[in-house]
Amino acid sequence: MPTAKRWSVDIFISETDRTTHAEASLRTNDATEVRGVGVAHRNPHDRDVPEVGDELAVARALGDLSRHLLSEAVGDIEALSVEQADTGT
């Protein structure tokens, strides 16, 4: 029977003046936690549309989270192997 796993990602967004900060936090079943951060800056001449800053900051946080998770996986593979892991990039 297949095993189902659930990993959760929480995203926290804060905005100060024209800067939006986002943090994406991934928790796995084995209590591993990986975080990514992203920032978006609004040009003073642009219209104030907070959703756009949120989207950019969150996308950047998730990209950063992805890089950190890949790094964790590579480290785990290398710890179990004598060969260097291929990241596929």
Steps between C-alpha positions, in 0.01 A plus 500: 500500500639845411608727781355848503699786644399856569743790500376844591624838382410807702549838340536815705477840329574842644510840336688813605474814290576381146665169595329163534674216685391137474620189680406150388547229761475130404448233766530131417370191679841443662508852653740638240446871448628694202449873448517735207476878490400746232473876471322731256556875473241733347628781287379833645347584159292179483142473620454351847366149429601288802399173333776540239765547769362198686515285187856600417630459856328163544624372163854599598461337843379176342790506253741548789327219692539275196875569482542427872297178475709384203815575698366293792428209266846518343658500846296197601593312182868580538493389864373160384719466191864518405403676175414866469129554441374632166256787565362488147577865444 
